[in-house]
Amino acid sequence: MTSHAFDQAIALKLQSDGSFAGHTSAAYANMVGPFGGISAAQMMNAVLLHPDRLGEPVSLTINFAAALAHGPFTVQARAARTNRSTQHWIIEVLQSGEAVLTGTAFTALRRETWSLDEEAMPQCPPPQETPHGQGPMPMEWVKRYDMRPIAGAMPTVWDGSGDASLTQLWVRDNPPRPLDFASLTALSDVFFPRVFVRRATLVPVGTVTMTVYFHADSAQLQASGSSYLLAQARAQAFRNGYFDHTAQLWNEAGVLLATTQQLVYYKN
Amino acid sequence: MTSHAFDQAIALKLQSDGSFAGHTSAAYANMVGPFGGISAAQMMNAVLLHPDRLGEPVSLTINFAAALAHGPFTVQARAARTNRSTQHWIIEVLQSGEAVLTGTAFTALRRETWSLDEEAMPQCPPPQETPHGQGPMPMEWVKRYDMRPIAGAMPTVWDGSGDASLTQLWVRDNPPRPLDFASLTALSDVFFPRVFVRRATLVPVGTVTMTVYFHADSAQLQASGSSYLLAQARAQAFRNGYFDHTAQLWNEAGVLLATTQQLVYYKN
């Protein structure tokens, strides 16, 4: 463990029954409860640290079943199926014996094959020429990221004037930290709720489920170092209490590292 | 249960221990094992039939952990968390006591809110003017669907000439059957592997995980009746053994019923 706030936040301790003990992080607090990305990273980390793990993360789905209370929690990660070169995980986070997060993960030994990025990185000014555009935010976790919005930043006027939900930003850990599967998991949840951007209206929201597909292996993540990622998200539908978004994260070299989608509850 | 092949295929019988007994369907057989969409629909059906279910499906993630053998299987669906108006499910399909499919689902009581489809249905000729374009296929499940490709059909010449992975098609059950959550789940897996379309090259493939977000409630599905759906899929990245796709399904009236993504293993 390094002294970086992220490493401290995702630290887990293996228990004698095979589960992991963790603790919510004040450094990654959101308005209510923790930043969802840090909870997802904690669950990913339980798989990464698990003595039975085979291969590297390829997909992860996390469901936010209840509000995580500030304090300790237990992560149970179970290899439901282990094949020759792939493995399927079922993950639960418990507080006071009750499930607060559920999830599944898929890990695999990857081999080099014909490869191609069909979704090209959009043309954007480089991060060094993109100013820090976010105003001051009350949420502690926002300070843990260096965010440089290009399009679709958090509205500063809430007048119902939004006309699209597309957001593009450069983002990396603050202070910088070399990219790995746990931090890429958290970065996949860095987007403000699409309904804020689309409507320029503040309504109660909460992510219900998030899926991340890791296109990069650990070598490609390592090659990204602590440089910025271009993160892009767009909603497809807002309907009767739930909206989705689909999102992509490229490194500065234009390699698509991860694609992700999530479903978010909203009121009104 | 009606006499429709789909209803027969997804039929489950509640056991005394709370699990469900099912059987693979010869009518929905794929090259090896069953059509993944029918397995997903069987898992969705276990939640739909569960006596403890609260609300309607909003999201579903299915992981294909191992090849399903032709024969009986057991579905275990467990409500990991029940809140006032939402519920989180963990689902496992077992054969000979081993997990072959894992998954999670989210159900909820939905309320009418401000709503908007951001992803508009693409301009396409109507289904009646779109010919059945698929050539004869050896897979039995393909006969259970009326597919009318508009763009990106299954290649007929395997010469490596592909240049995009976009597929658009009109599709419905064959014979027609009123749309519901189970059939929409299966229809979400109706796309041929993107790597076939992109490369015009046949390689071994298998879906690893699929997530479906249901934007429509049962009333909106019912309103779609047995009309065609416009189904669209596109890959974002092909990398070292795994590619993703992101997809949308609209009804003929242009309502976005579901968005879905999946990750698929490929060789070479």
Interface residues (C-beta under 8 A of the other chain):
Chain A: V58 S59 T61 N63 A65 A66 A80 R81 N83 T86 H88 I90 E92 E98 A99 V100 T102 G103 T104 F106 A108 R110 R111 E112 T113 W114 S115 L116 D117 E118 E119 A164 S165 R198 R199 V208 T209 T211 Y213 H215 A216 D217 R234 A235 Q236 A237 F238 R239 N240 G241 Y242 D244 T246 Q248 L256 T259 Q261 L263 Y265 Y266 K267 N268
Chain B: V58 S59 T61 N63 A65 A66 A80 R81 N83 T86 H88 I90 E92 E98 A99 V100 T102 G103 T104 F106 A108 R110 R111 E112 T113 W114 S115 L116 D117 E118 E119 A164 S165 R198 R199 V208 T209 T211 Y213 H215 A216 D217 R234 A235 Q236 A237 F238 R239 N240 G241 Y242 D244 T246 Q248 L256 T259 Q261 L263 Y265 Y266 K267 N268
